[in-house]
Amino acid sequence: MIVVLIITSIVIGMAFSVLSLVQNHMSGIKNNFTNNTELNKLEQSLCLDLNRYPKIEYNELENTISLKTEIDSITYQFNENNIIKETDTFNIQLVDKQFFFNGNKVNHGIIDAVKLEASKVFQNQKLFIFKENDATFFVNNGISNR
């Protein structure tokens, strides 16, 4: 009888240990899924907005991207721990951000591509979002394509 109780307590202890390990792994999977979802939402939002607005400018002093049309505008504010777009907040810490125009890296002014590198919490994932400029863009802005 005592042997049965001892064996039962050992089996129950092992079961709780396994349950604890499984719960820890599930928590890690949930955190990774949440982080990937946040990055996907940012990528989708930037992709839609970059292709919706014809004029896109980066302001290095304010650390913002301004997207404009004749009747509407939107701004992305890059902060240390998040990115704010109007009423949306993307809780993503960035390690690096680069901006491009016509394939050349720029520090301010008109842009047509964004490269973002997330922090280690987000597995250092990189996002590259771009838009294709048409001829009217260059004519309207007086920019040479060379």
C-alpha positions as CSV (number, residue, x, y, z in Angstrom):
1,M,0.0,0.0,0.0
2,I,2.8,2.4,0.9
3,V,4.7,1.5,-2.3
4,V,1.6,2.4,-4.3
5,L,1.3,5.8,-2.7
6,I,5.0,6.5,-3.3
7,I,4.8,5.5,-7.0
8,T,1.6,7.6,-7.4
9,S,3.2,10.7,-5.8
10,I,6.3,10.3,-8.1
11,V,4.0,9.9,-11.2
12,I,1.9,12.9,-10.2
13,G,5.1,15.0,-9.6
14,M,6.4,14.1,-13.0
15,A,3.1,15.0,-14.6
16,F,3.1,18.4,-13.0
17,S,6.7,19.0,-14.1
18,V,5.8,18.1,-17.7
19,L,2.7,20.3,-17.5
20,S,4.9,23.2,-16.3
21,L,7.3,22.7,-19.2
22,V,4.5,22.6,-21.8
23,Q,2.9,25.8,-20.3
24,N,6.3,27.6,-20.6
25,H,6.7,26.5,-24.2
26,M,3.1,27.6,-25.0
27,S,3.8,31.0,-23.4
28,G,6.9,31.4,-25.6
29,I,4.9,30.4,-28.7
30,K,2.2,33.0,-27.8
31,N,4.8,35.8,-27.3
32,N,6.4,35.0,-30.7
33,F,3.0,34.9,-32.4
34,T,2.1,38.3,-30.9
35,N,5.3,39.8,-31.9
36,N,5.1,38.5,-35.5
37,T,1.5,39.7,-35.7
38,E,2.5,43.2,-34.6
39,L,5.3,43.2,-37.3
40,N,2.8,42.0,-39.9
41,K,0.3,44.7,-39.0
42,L,3.0,47.4,-39.4
43,E,4.2,46.0,-42.7
44,Q,0.7,45.8,-44.1
45,S,-0.1,49.3,-42.9
46,L,3.1,50.8,-44.3
47,C,2.7,49.0,-47.6
48,L,-0.9,50.2,-48.0
49,D,-0.1,53.8,-47.1
50,L,3.1,54.0,-49.2
51,N,1.1,52.9,-52.3
52,R,-1.9,55.0,-51.4
53,Y,-0.2,58.4,-50.9
54,P,1.8,59.9,-53.8
55,K,4.0,62.3,-51.6
56,I,6.0,60.7,-48.9
57,E,8.6,62.6,-46.8
58,Y,10.8,61.7,-43.9
59,N,11.6,64.4,-41.3
60,E,14.8,63.5,-39.5
61,L,14.3,66.1,-36.7
62,E,10.8,65.0,-35.8
63,N,11.6,61.3,-36.6
64,T,8.4,61.1,-38.7
65,I,7.2,59.9,-42.1
66,S,4.5,62.2,-43.6
67,L,2.3,60.8,-46.4
68,K,0.2,63.3,-48.3
69,T,-2.4,63.7,-51.0
70,E,-4.3,66.8,-52.0
71,I,-7.1,66.1,-49.5
72,D,-5.6,63.8,-46.9
73,S,-2.4,63.2,-44.9
74,I,-1.1,60.7,-42.4
75,T,2.0,60.6,-40.2
76,Y,4.1,57.8,-38.7
77,Q,5.9,58.9,-35.5
78,F,9.0,56.7,-34.7
79,N,9.6,56.6,-30.9
80,E,12.0,54.5,-28.9
81,N,9.6,51.8,-27.9
82,N,6.8,52.1,-30.5
83,I,5.6,53.5,-33.8
84,I,2.5,55.7,-33.8
85,K,0.2,56.2,-36.8
86,E,-2.8,58.4,-36.0
87,T,-4.7,56.3,-33.4
88,D,-2.8,53.1,-34.0
89,T,0.2,52.2,-31.9
90,F,2.7,49.5,-33.0
91,N,4.6,48.3,-30.0
92,I,7.8,47.5,-31.9
93,Q,11.3,48.5,-30.8
94,L,13.5,49.3,-33.8
95,V,17.3,48.8,-33.9
96,D,17.7,50.5,-37.2
97,K,15.7,52.4,-39.9
98,Q,16.8,53.4,-43.3
99,F,15.0,55.5,-46.0
100,F,15.6,55.4,-49.7
101,F,14.6,57.4,-52.8
102,N,15.3,56.0,-56.3
103,G,17.5,53.3,-54.8
104,N,19.7,55.7,-52.9
105,K,19.8,56.0,-49.1
106,V,18.5,59.4,-47.9
107,N,18.5,61.0,-44.4
108,H,15.5,63.3,-45.0
109,G,13.1,64.5,-47.7
110,I,11.2,62.6,-50.3
111,I,11.4,58.8,-49.9
112,D,9.9,55.8,-51.7
113,A,11.2,52.9,-49.6
114,V,11.7,52.1,-45.9
115,K,13.9,49.5,-44.3
116,L,13.2,48.7,-40.7
117,E,15.1,46.3,-38.4
118,A,13.3,45.2,-35.2
119,S,15.0,44.5,-31.9
120,K,16.1,41.2,-30.6
121,V,12.7,40.7,-28.9
122,F,11.3,40.5,-32.5
123,Q,14.2,38.2,-33.6
124,N,15.9,41.1,-35.5
125,Q,13.4,40.8,-38.3
126,K,13.8,43.2,-41.2
127,L,11.0,44.9,-43.1
128,F,11.5,46.4,-46.5
129,I,8.6,48.3,-47.9
130,F,8.7,50.3,-51.2
131,K,6.5,51.9,-53.8
132,E,7.0,52.3,-57.5
133,N,7.0,55.9,-58.7
134,D,5.3,56.7,-62.0
135,A,6.2,59.4,-64.5
136,T,3.6,61.8,-63.0
137,F,5.5,61.7,-59.7
138,F,8.7,62.9,-61.3
139,V,7.0,65.6,-63.4
140,N,4.9,66.9,-60.5
141,N,7.9,67.1,-58.2
142,G,10.4,68.3,-60.8
143,I,12.8,65.4,-60.1
144,S,15.0,63.8,-62.6
145,N,15.0,60.0,-62.7
146,R,18.8,59.9,-63.2
